[in-house]
Amino acid sequence: MAIFRAIVFAAALGGLVAGVFLTGIQSFKVLPLISQAEVFETAGSNHGHGDNSGHSHDKESQAEPGVPSLQFERLGLTLFANVLTGVAFALMLTAGLALKGGEDVREGYLWGLAGFASFSLAPALGLPPELPGSAYADLEARQIWWAATALATAVGIGLMVWGSKLALKVLGTVVITAPHIVGAPHPESFEAGSLPAELAAAFVTATLVANLLFWLVIGGVSAHAYRRLAPT
């Protein structure tokens, strides 16, 4: 029971700190890019409606992204989601540390890197983070491929790290690459959108860097807290 309490409290602390940290990064680097993309998306939509309604829609598109109440609501929802997600990931990470008998903070960072590779980097190789206004494939197909890729990467990393035989390590590599060989779902045609390529590239970079730091904070804080709380 003492170990269970240590896992829960360490995960709660790690998820809370990581969620707040991620929200801070996103508020400066990620959310502004989303707001810019929404302006381009709205402008493109207004252009499609013709010139008659252009003036009224232009005023709305210029005013809406800057409304303080909307921005505050978005930031609050982002914080809630990030903390909730952070606690869930921290529970898995801390439980893994406990099962493997790891109490070194450096192991926490390594688990964090593995989590980043599984849940952020590997899926992004096939389905990079997308801004509003981008062309999308079928949502269900993207969700299935994302989940399969995350699971395959986690299993593959486990086989490569803890596999006692070379065959298991090779199998781990095959499992990791399998979803990418199958290929991620993409729309049948990519229409020329209104989003600048530089904006999309900046969003991908900012999102991946933010997620990397998010996972490192989860790993470091959770491992440190678990080492302090775990019974000796």
TAGIMO-V466464 format. One record per helix or strand of 2 or more residues. SS is the DSSP state (h for helix, s for strand). FROM is the first residue (numbers start at 1). LEN is the number of residues. Records with the same first field share a line. If there is no record, write none. Layout:
# TAGIMO-V466464
SS: FROM-LEN, FROM-LEN
This chain:
# TAGIMO-V466464
h: 2-47, 54-11, 68-32, 105-22, 139-24, 166-17, 197-33
